[in-house]
Amino acid sequence: MAKGTYKPTSGTDRTATFQLKSGVAVYGDFAGTESSRDERNSDPATSNTVLSGDLAGDDNRGGDDHCRNSYPTGREML
């Protein structure tokens, strides 16, 4: 998966989720020039690939902006 922030919808549907298949791994932080997974940036301190539920894009502004986020499914990846 290329570097960037990905949301489960381009709209405001709070029930939208990422549908990940069991047993399939998701790897991020590819620039597009790598020929293997080991060449990607896998340093968590500089990682730039995010699966986000912040539909309004305003969670970094402080306050209680969670009313415009995707609903938790109870199956979040840790």
C-alpha positions as a Markdown table, in Angstrom:
| # | Residue | x | y | z |
|---|---|---|---|---|
| 1 | Met | 0.0 | 0.0 | 0.0 |
| 2 | Ala | 1.4 | 3.4 | -1.0 |
| 3 | Lys | 2.1 | 6.0 | 1.6 |
| 4 | Gly | -0.9 | 8.1 | 2.6 |
| 5 | Thr | -4.0 | 8.2 | 4.7 |
| 6 | Tyr | -6.9 | 6.0 | 3.6 |
| 7 | Lys | -10.5 | 6.3 | 4.8 |
| 8 | Pro | -13.2 | 3.6 | 4.3 |
| 9 | Thr | -15.4 | 6.1 | 2.3 |
| 10 | Ser | -15.0 | 9.5 | 0.6 |
| 11 | Gly | -18.3 | 10.6 | 2.1 |
| 12 | Thr | -19.8 | 10.7 | 5.6 |
| 13 | Asp | -21.2 | 7.2 | 6.0 |
| 14 | Arg | -20.1 | 6.3 | 9.6 |
| 15 | Thr | -20.9 | 2.6 | 9.0 |
| 16 | Ala | -18.3 | 2.3 | 6.3 |
| 17 | Thr | -15.4 | 0.0 | 7.2 |
| 18 | Phe | -12.3 | -1.5 | 5.7 |
| 19 | Gln | -13.0 | -5.1 | 4.8 |
| 20 | Leu | -9.8 | -7.1 | 5.5 |
| 21 | Lys | -9.7 | -10.8 | 4.8 |
| 22 | Ser | -8.6 | -13.1 | 7.6 |
| 23 | Gly | -5.0 | -14.3 | 7.1 |
| 24 | Val | -4.1 | -11.5 | 4.7 |
| 25 | Ala | -1.4 | -9.1 | 5.8 |
| 26 | Val | -1.4 | -5.4 | 4.9 |
| 27 | Tyr | 1.9 | -3.6 | 4.5 |
| 28 | Gly | 2.3 | 0.1 | 4.0 |
| 29 | Asp | 4.8 | 2.8 | 3.4 |
| 30 | Phe | 5.8 | 2.0 | -0.1 |
| 31 | Ala | 7.1 | 4.8 | -2.2 |
| 32 | Gly | 6.5 | 2.9 | -5.5 |
| 33 | Thr | 10.2 | 2.2 | -6.3 |
| 34 | Glu | 10.7 | -0.9 | -4.2 |
| 35 | Ser | 11.0 | -4.4 | -5.7 |
| 36 | Ser | 10.4 | -6.2 | -2.4 |
| 37 | Arg | 8.6 | -5.6 | 0.9 |
| 38 | Asp | 11.9 | -5.3 | 2.8 |
| 39 | Glu | 12.8 | -2.2 | 0.9 |
| 40 | Arg | 9.9 | -0.2 | 2.2 |
| 41 | Asn | 10.1 | 2.3 | 5.2 |
| 42 | Ser | 8.9 | 0.1 | 8.1 |
| 43 | Asp | 10.0 | 2.5 | 10.9 |
| 44 | Pro | 7.0 | 3.2 | 13.1 |
| 45 | Ala | 8.4 | 6.6 | 14.0 |
| 46 | Thr | 8.3 | 7.8 | 10.4 |
| 47 | Ser | 5.5 | 5.6 | 9.1 |
| 48 | Asn | 3.2 | 7.5 | 6.7 |
| 49 | Thr | 0.5 | 4.9 | 5.8 |
| 50 | Val | -2.7 | 5.2 | 7.9 |
| 51 | Leu | -6.1 | 3.5 | 7.8 |
| 52 | Ser | -8.2 | 6.2 | 9.3 |
| 53 | Gly | -11.8 | 6.5 | 10.5 |
| 54 | Asp | -11.5 | 10.2 | 10.8 |
| 55 | Leu | -14.1 | 11.0 | 8.1 |
| 56 | Ala | -14.1 | 14.8 | 8.5 |
| 57 | Gly | -10.3 | 15.0 | 8.8 |
| 58 | Asp | -10.5 | 17.1 | 11.9 |
| 59 | Asp | -9.2 | 14.9 | 14.8 |
| 60 | Asn | -5.9 | 16.7 | 15.0 |
| 61 | Arg | -7.5 | 20.0 | 15.9 |
| 62 | Gly | -8.3 | 19.0 | 19.5 |
| 63 | Gly | -11.6 | 18.9 | 21.2 |
| 64 | Asp | -14.3 | 16.2 | 20.8 |
| 65 | Asp | -14.4 | 15.7 | 17.1 |
| 66 | His | -15.2 | 12.0 | 17.2 |
| 67 | Cys | -18.8 | 12.5 | 16.2 |
| 68 | Arg | -17.7 | 12.5 | 12.6 |
| 69 | Asn | -15.7 | 9.3 | 12.7 |
| 70 | Ser | -16.5 | 5.8 | 11.5 |
| 71 | Tyr | -18.2 | 3.7 | 14.2 |
| 72 | Pro | -15.8 | 1.2 | 15.9 |
| 73 | Thr | -16.5 | -2.4 | 14.8 |
| 74 | Gly | -15.0 | -4.2 | 17.8 |
| 75 | Arg | -12.5 | -5.8 | 15.4 |
| 76 | Glu | -9.9 | -3.0 | 15.1 |
| 77 | Met | -6.3 | -4.0 | 14.4 |
| 78 | Leu | -3.8 | -3.2 | 17.2 |
